[in-house]
Every structure is written in C-alpha cells, then in structure tokens.
Amino acid sequence: MTNDKNTYSIKIRPIAISDYDAVLRWSQNETFCLANQWELNRDSNEVYSWWIKCVNNPSESFVRMGIEFDGKLIGYTDLANLSNDSAELGIAIGESSLWGKGIGFEAAHRTIEFASADLGIKAFKAETHETNIRSRKMLERIGFEEVSRIGSEIYLGENSRLIQYRLNFER
C-alpha cells in the first residue's frame, strides 16, 4: 500500500439510499457511463429506482460497498459471483476527476482485505479491457496475474479485448 494522503482518507462502507445524489451525478457523466457500461441519459427516477434496489436487495452472491474519500462517496466496489472461497472483484470510481490518483488501488486493496477477513474469500478474479491501462496496472500492482484473454466488448466507444486476472490471497 502507498503512504500518501489517499491511503488515510479512503473508507469502504455499506451503500445507502442517501448516496443517491452522488450516483445520479455519475449517471450524468458520459465518460463514467461509457467506462462502466451504464446506459447514457437515464431518467433520474429510473436511476433512483435502480439505486433503491441496489441498497435494499442484498444477495448472497453479490456485495456492493461504497468508496468514501474525504467523507464523500466517490465510487463503489463489487464482490460478485461469491461462492465458497472465491469472488470476482469490480471497482468503479464515479468521480472521473479522481481517476489515476491511486484511490482505486487503495479501495480494491481494502475490499480484498474485507472479503478475506469477513467472508473467507481466498481467490479473487477480475476482468478488464485491454485498453484500460489504469485498471490493468492497478490489478497487477495489487498482485493479480493475467490468466487469459477471452472475449471483447465495447469500452469507451471502441471494441476492446477482455483480460482475465486471478489473485490468491492469504492473510
């Protein structure tokens, strides 16, 4: 982990309905939507209904946590496909002005520690786009290893190959 200011001001916490204003802002940011496969130009009521479902319908196979930076929600982390001792890690920084500042690295690291300690997760998977250099560097810095390059999808308006990663984590 880094020892810069970001390390000490980041918190992973449960998401809440009161986070809606931040989520609505992200839904209006075209770059964020394109990067995270969110539909563009969603109606605010539709975004609100979706967010209420995210907050109120927890799943045994999926956990979404908020990323708080300096007391403000700026993104979220996901643990998907939870089964036995494995999960798929996802991360999205909603405030695109904060991209590339190490916040995603710290949030991902804290999510992995939480998942390991609280959920017994030992094996993590992740997937990113070949053209998403920041995400690739973040995953590799954490210790993820590339295991395959299968599939492709649209990322920031262009077709990009998908890269799959794996991390075995022991506390």
N, C-alpha and C positions, 0 to 999 in steps of 0.2 A: 504494500500500500504506500501511497505517497504521503508526505508530511506537509502538504500545502494547506492553504485555508480551506479548500473544498473538503478535505478529509474530515474536518471537525464540524462542519456545518450541514452535513448531509444526514438525513434520517429516513429510514424505511418504516412506514406505518400503514395501518389499515386505511383503505379508501373510505370516503364518507360522502353523503349526499351534498354536504356543504362545499365539496370540491368542484361542484358543477361549473361555477364561473370560470375556473381555470380550464376545465375540459372543453367548455364552449369556445374559449379563446383558441385552443389548439385546433378545434374543428374548423375554425375560420382561417387557419394558416395553411395555405396551399402547399408549401414545401413539406410541412409536417404530414399533412394528409397523404401526399404522394409517397413520402418515405415510409409511411406506416400502413398503407393500403386502406386508409379511411376514405369513405365516399366524400367527394367535394360538394360544397354548397348544401349541406344538410340543414334542414329547418331546426331552429333552436328547440322546439317542442320534441322533435324526434330525438335530438341529442339528449335532452333531459330524460325522456322515457328510457332510452338505452342506458344512461348512467344509473338511473334508479335500479334497473335490472342488474347491472354490474355490482352495485353495492348490496342489494338485498337478496340476491340469489347465489349464495356461495355454493361451490361444487366440491366434491371430494377429489376431483381430478384436476382442479384449476384454482390457483390462488393469485389474485392481483393485489399488489401493495403499492401505495403511493410513495413517490420520492419527494421529500421535502428538502429544500435548500434555503438556508437563512429564513426558516419559518414559513416558506411559501411552497405550495405544491407545484412542482415543475415537470413531473413525469410519473411514470409507473414502471414496475417490474412485474413480470408474469412468471409463474411456475405452472406449466401446462403438462398434460399427459402424465400426471402424478400416478405412479404405480410402484408398489413395493419400495425400492430404494432409489428410484430414478425419476427425473423430471426434465422437461425442456425449459430452458431459461430464455426469457424475452425481456427486452428493455426498450422503453421509448422516452426520450426527453422531449416534452411538449413545448418547452420554450427554446425554439431553434437558435436564439441568440446565445444560448449556453452550450451549444454543440461544440465538441472539440476541446473542452476545458477539463476533462478528467472526471466529470461528475458521473457519467455513465459507468466508468470503470469502478469507481467507489461504490455506486449503488448496486452494481452487479456483484461485487465482492461481498457486500453486506447481505445481499439476498442469498447468496450461496452459503454464507455462514449461518443465516437464519434457517434455511432449508435443511442444512446438515444437522444443526443442533436441535431444532424443534420438530422437524418432520422425518428425520432419519435418512435424508437423501444423501447418497454417496456417488451417484453417477449423474452427470448433467450432460444434456445435449443442447446444442444451439445451432441456428442456421442463419446465414446472412447472404446478402447479394455480393457477387464478385466485385462489383463496382463500389460497394460501400466500404471504402478503405478504413474509415474511422472505426467502424464496427469490427472489422477483421482484426485490426491492430489491438483493439480493446480485448477481444476474446483471446488472442494469442498472448497478450501481456498477463492476463489472468492465469493462463496455463492451459487453455483449451488447445487441442490438437486437431488439425484438419483430418477428417476420415473419409470424405467423399465429396464429389461434385456431381450431384444428381439434380436434374430439373432446371427450370428457369422460369422467371416471371418478370413482370414489369416493375421496375424500381426507378422512381423519379422520371417517369415517362418513357423509359427505354428498357428493352428486354435485357435481362442480366442473368447470368448463370447463378445457381444457388450453391453455396458451400456449406457442408455439414461439419460440425465440430463435436468433440466429446471431451469431457473432463472427469476424471475420477478424483474425488475429494475426500480426504481423510483428515479429520480434525486433529 
